[in-house]
Amino acid sequence: MPKGYHHLTYAQRSQICILKERGDSKSRVARSLAVHHSTIGRELKRNKGGKGYRYLQAHEKALSRRSVKASTKIDVEIKAKIEDKLNKQWSPVQISGWIKKHCKDSISHQSIYGYIWKNKKQGGLLYKNLRHQGKKYYKQGKGLSGRGCIPNRVDIDQRPPIVEEKIRLGDWEVDTIIGASHKGVMVSIVERRSKLTKLVKVFNKTAEEVSRAIINQLTPIKSFVHTITADNGKEFSLHAMVSIELSSDFYFAKPYRSPERGLNEHTNGLIRQYFPKTQSLQDISVEEIKRVENLLNNRPRKVLGFETPSEVFDRLSAGMI
C-alpha cells in the first residue's frame, strides 16, 4: 500500500476522470494510480462540481485551495522553532511532526518548505540545511524518472488489429520534432490510411503543451479520430486527457521500436527536408509551418495510387458522414 501523502497531479486527475467514466471503482482507480483509496475518495468529494468530477475543474479547485493554505502566516514563535530545528538539519517533515506533538500550534511540512523558499528568495540560507538543498531527488527503482514511466500506459499490443491494416480512416501517429540545440519544438501528427499530416509549433515539450496541441489540431475532425499511437516520451504522459477530449484510444509503441510508428518516422524525414536537424525551430513562423504542411498534403503519393493525402482524406471522410 502506498505510504505518505502527495498532492495529485494534473495528469493523475485526468486519469481519475477517464477511469471513473469507464466505471472503475474507487479502489481500482487507487490501484491504477498507486495511491491510497482514501486519496481518491477525498479527491472525488472535495473537487467535484455541479456536473460531477471533471479534471480541469478539479485541478483548479485544488490549486486554489492550496494557494489559500500557502498564504497562511507563520507567527514569530513558530518561525524561531523552525529555524532552530533546520539548523540542526531536521527535515520539514520532522519539524512539522515535532511541532504538532510538542506545541499547541500545528503547521504542515509544505508550509515549512514554503517558508524556506521565501527565505531563499530574500537571500537567506535556510535551504542549505535541507538534505538535497532543494534539488529534485528521485529514488532509484521507483519508476519516477526516465522514458516509459507513463501512468496507465496502454501498450501497442492492445491496439485493435485493424489499425495495423491501414484500411480505415481515423488512426493517427504522433511525435515531437526538436530543433537544433533543443531550440524549438514541433508536434507532427499523421493519419495512417490517408497519410494526412498536421504540424503545429509548441512553446516547449511539456506534456500539457503537447497534449493541448494534439487536441486543438484534431478536435475539428474529432469524428475521424479512433486511435492515437505515440512513443514513450514523457510529453505524452497526459494521454488520458487527450483520450477524453477526442473520445479516442491512446496507445504506446514499445521502447526503441521505431518501426511500430514507421509512418510517423517516415513523415518526420520528409519534414526534415524543410527543417533540417541543424536548424533551430524557435523562430520559424506559423505561416512557414503551414506552408510545409500544405506541400506534404497536396502532392501525389505512390502508396496512395498517386492521389494526394488531402484527396484521400476528403474522399474517405465524405463517405463516412
Secondary structure, DSSP 8 states (H G I E B T S, - for coil): ---S-----HHHHHHHHHHHHTT--HHHHHHHHTS-HHHHHHHHHHS-BTTB--HHHHHHHHHHHHHHHHT----HHHHHHHHHHHTTT--HHHHHHHHHHHSS----HHHHHHHHHHHHHTT--GGGGSTTTT-----TTSS-SSTT--TT--BGGGS-HHHHHT-SS-EEEEEEEE-GGG--EEEEEEETTT--EEEEEESS--HHHHHHHHHHHHGGGGGG--EEEE-S-GGGTTHHHHHHHHT-EEEE--TT-GGGGHHHHHHHHHHTTTS-TTS-STT--HHHHHHHHHHHHTS-BGGGTTB-HHHHHHHHHHHH-
